[in-house]
Amino acid sequence: IWGVLSAHRVRHLGQVWRCHPRRGALQVVHSFSGGEDGAFPCGGLARHPDGSLWGLTNGGGDPAMPRGTLYRIAPDGSYAVMHRFSEDDPCGYSPEGAPGIAADGSVVGCTGAGGAHGRGTLFALAQP
């Protein structure tokens, strides 16, 4: 079982965790720093056909304009940022909810701000 925890506090910027039901052990896979790795995960995680998990944060990311990230957790538990949102990003910024996985393997989601009219966008990252 995998999940995210988001808390809007100065010292706790969110985590990705997994729980092994048979062993009853909870393991923190990634603790967000609020820097380039993101902060405040939103929504849940989406499982990609390659076995990876994808998620969004609505804070951190781009050092100049930190407006969220799209991240990937590999099957081995390693963490990688796949996209950093910023105010001048054509994909928009301040992601909301959980990402989805399209039939072709693309990762899709939405933002609450930016885009042509400043009210958010739908975005797609081609099959990774």
Secondary structure, 3 states (H helix, E strand, C coil): CEEEECCCCCCCCCEEEEEECCCCEEEEEEECCCCCCCEEEEEEEEECCCCCEEEEEEECCCCCCCCCEEEEECCCCCEEEEEECCCCCCCCEEEEEEEEECCCCCEEEEEEEECCCCECCEEEECCC
